[in-house]
């Protein structure tokens, strides 16, 4: 049996990080749609279920849900790259064009 109080504390930190992530997406006006939205919602669902399992003393169930959440986090990171890459590529293109124009 591990440290349940520490696990609950870590899940609380995850909740705060999730809120910051959502706020950042809104501030940057990045679309929360398609794969980005489904992986985020799935990640959140698994974290909520893990929290319920911990509160119900179903530690194995909580660990299973956290592993699933971890998988969804990886999928969400990949989806984020699909959104961010064109943004940075476009920015780089305009920066290069600006340098060329100055030369």
Buried (B, 14 or more C-beta within 10 A) or exposed (E): EEEEEEBEEEBEEBEEEBEEBEEEBEEEEBEEEEBBBBBBEBBBBBBBBBBEBBEEEBBEBBBBBBEBBEBBBEBBEEBBEEBEEEEEEEEEEEEEEEEEEEE
